[in-house]
Amino acid sequence: MNFPKVLIQNRKVYTENSVPGSKVYGEMLIKIKGIEFREWNPFRSKLAAALLNGMKNMPIKPKTNVLYLGAAEGTTASHVSDIVGKDSIVLCVDFAPRVMRKLIEVSEERVNMIPVMGDANKPEQYEEYTGGIKFDIVYEDVAQPNQVEILKKNCDKYLKKDGFALLALKARSVDSTRHPDKIYRQIKQELKEVGFEIIEQINIDRFEKAHMFYVLKFK
Ligand SMILES: C[S@@+](CC[C@H](N)C(=O)[O-])C[C@H]1O[C@@H](n2cnc3c(N)ncnc32)[C@H](O)[C@@H]1O
């Protein structure tokens, strides 16, 4: 399946490069019918892994605004930036000083990416960078024990009505002693209890051990 600005072929996934000629993490660039695409590494990005594992509902599309929690060095966020286009924003939040330099460097070239140092547990910390908008998508990849709680807090404050949440869940961050399947059952329950509806869940274990990727609606 292909989605706008996303190309999936021969078991590889690509995004149309919004900054032709420029690479973010050493990825391959290819040209098809005069359009340049960047290869999207599923071992470096859980969203690419989910797409290659057959994800059917892809709410990130051109002209959507994305709040990205746990942006790290901007690997996945740069592909999200390619997809949403220059008229949208990808607000990239991370609390680790060590990733900021690279995240800022990537954001200098990609004008729709806004790097912010902040704690996703405290959504009010980055309110001033949102420009007062609500987001079409809240994307979370923070590898924390309270991943669901963090997602709910941010969706309560920043997700548009009818928006989507995307969650890359690392089972071992929730509890490293229990089998991932038990964690997934627990998370399913937790998500339901706090008001999320699971639209789709994609096991991405073959790319990232003990990870599940969720497409969610909120309330
Ligand atoms: C697995 S990495 C994210 C990789 C990235 N999403 C990608 O695909 O390119 C998890 C990131 O979440 C960040 N993180 C963890 N807890 C956080 C929190 N409470 N607030 C903000 N960032 C957090 C970490 O600093 C780390 O950079």
The ligand as a MOL file (V3000), in Angstrom:
LIG
                    3D

  0  0  0     0  0            999 V3000
M  V30 BEGIN CTAB
M  V30 COUNTS 27 29 0 0 0
M  V30 BEGIN ATOM
M  V30 1 C 13.3230 5.4910 21.2340 0
M  V30 2 S 13.8500 7.1450 21.2930 0 CHG=1
M  V30 3 C 12.9120 7.9340 20.0290 0
M  V30 4 C 13.3460 7.6500 18.6140 0
M  V30 5 C 12.6220 8.5400 17.6240 0
M  V30 6 N 11.2110 8.5910 17.8890 0
M  V30 7 C 12.8000 8.1190 16.1860 0
M  V30 8 O 12.0630 7.2290 15.7270 0
M  V30 9 O 13.6260 8.7140 15.4910 0 CHG=-1
M  V30 10 C 13.0320 7.7260 22.7120 0
M  V30 11 C 13.2680 9.1970 22.9820 0
M  V30 12 O 12.3200 9.6260 23.9390 0
M  V30 13 C 12.9110 10.6050 24.7490 0
M  V30 14 N 12.1050 10.7070 25.9750 0
M  V30 15 C 11.9000 9.7650 26.9230 0
M  V30 16 N 11.1020 10.2480 27.9040 0
M  V30 17 C 10.7830 11.5140 27.5530 0
M  V30 18 C 9.9770 12.5170 28.1530 0
M  V30 19 N 9.3490 12.3120 29.3050 0
M  V30 20 N 9.8720 13.6990 27.5320 0
M  V30 21 C 10.5180 13.9400 26.3560 0
M  V30 22 N 11.2900 13.0200 25.7460 0
M  V30 23 C 11.4200 11.8140 26.3230 0
M  V30 24 C 14.3280 10.0970 24.9500 0
M  V30 25 O 15.2010 11.1580 25.3170 0
M  V30 26 C 14.6480 9.5150 23.5790 0
M  V30 27 O 15.3130 10.4420 22.7730 0
M  V30 END ATOM
M  V30 BEGIN BOND
M  V30 1 1 1 2
M  V30 2 1 2 3
M  V30 3 1 2 10
M  V30 4 1 3 4
M  V30 5 1 4 5
M  V30 6 1 5 6
M  V30 7 1 5 7
M  V30 8 2 7 8
M  V30 9 1 7 9
M  V30 10 1 10 11
M  V30 11 1 11 12
M  V30 12 1 11 26
M  V30 13 1 12 13
M  V30 14 1 13 14
M  V30 15 1 13 24
M  V30 16 1 14 15
M  V30 17 1 14 23
M  V30 18 2 15 16
M  V30 19 1 16 17
M  V30 20 1 17 18
M  V30 21 2 17 23
M  V30 22 1 18 19
M  V30 23 2 18 20
M  V30 24 1 20 21
M  V30 25 2 21 22
M  V30 26 1 22 23
M  V30 27 1 24 25
M  V30 28 1 24 26
M  V30 29 1 26 27
M  V30 END BOND
M  V30 END CTAB
M  END
